[in-house]
Amino acid sequence: MAKRTVGALLRDLGWPEESLLDLGGIATARGQEHYSLLFLGLAGALGTYGFGIRIVPPAAEG
């Protein structure tokens, strides 16, 4: 239920469906907490929060 709610909120904020990425359950929370430290470090180094990070999946073989 929570994942569905968050997905709906993100879509309401204008996130395209292909940008939504399910990172799993509560077991993955530690990684997301560490990401926040990375984000804050980057923002401090850049002097702005106006940046994005993109996940680029590997190209399909063939």
C-alpha positions as CSV (number, residue, x, y, z in Angstrom):
1,M,0.0,0.0,0.0
2,A,2.8,2.5,0.9
3,K,4.7,1.9,-2.3
4,R,1.5,2.5,-4.3
5,T,0.8,5.7,-2.4
6,V,4.4,7.0,-2.9
7,G,4.3,6.1,-6.6
8,A,1.0,8.1,-7.0
9,L,2.5,11.1,-5.1
10,L,5.5,11.1,-7.4
11,R,3.4,10.9,-10.5
12,D,1.2,13.7,-9.2
13,L,4.5,15.8,-8.9
14,G,5.2,15.1,-12.5
15,W,7.6,12.2,-12.4
16,P,7.3,10.0,-15.5
17,E,6.5,6.4,-14.9
18,E,9.8,5.2,-16.4
19,S,11.7,7.3,-13.7
20,L,10.1,5.4,-10.8
21,L,12.4,2.7,-9.5
22,D,11.4,0.3,-6.7
23,L,14.5,-0.2,-4.5
24,G,12.9,-3.0,-2.5
25,G,11.7,-3.2,1.1
26,I,12.9,-1.9,4.4
27,A,16.2,-3.9,4.1
28,T,17.4,-1.4,1.4
29,A,16.8,1.6,3.7
30,R,20.4,1.8,4.8
31,G,21.5,2.4,1.2
32,Q,19.0,5.2,0.8
33,E,20.2,6.8,4.0
34,H,23.8,6.7,2.7
35,Y,22.6,8.3,-0.5
36,S,21.3,11.3,1.5
37,L,24.9,11.8,2.8
38,L,26.2,11.6,-0.8
39,F,23.5,14.1,-1.9
40,L,24.4,16.6,0.9
41,G,28.1,16.2,0.1
42,L,27.6,16.9,-3.6
43,A,25.3,19.9,-2.8
44,G,27.9,21.3,-0.5
45,A,30.7,20.9,-3.0
46,L,28.6,22.4,-5.9
47,G,27.0,25.1,-3.7
48,T,23.5,24.2,-4.9
49,Y,20.8,21.6,-4.7
50,G,20.1,22.2,-8.4
51,F,21.5,19.0,-9.8
52,G,20.2,15.5,-10.6
53,I,21.6,12.0,-10.5
54,R,20.4,9.5,-13.2
55,I,20.5,5.8,-13.1
56,V,21.6,4.5,-16.5
57,P,20.7,0.8,-17.0
58,P,23.1,-1.3,-19.1
59,A,22.4,-1.4,-22.8
60,A,20.5,-4.4,-24.1
61,E,22.8,-7.0,-25.6
62,G,22.2,-7.9,-29.2
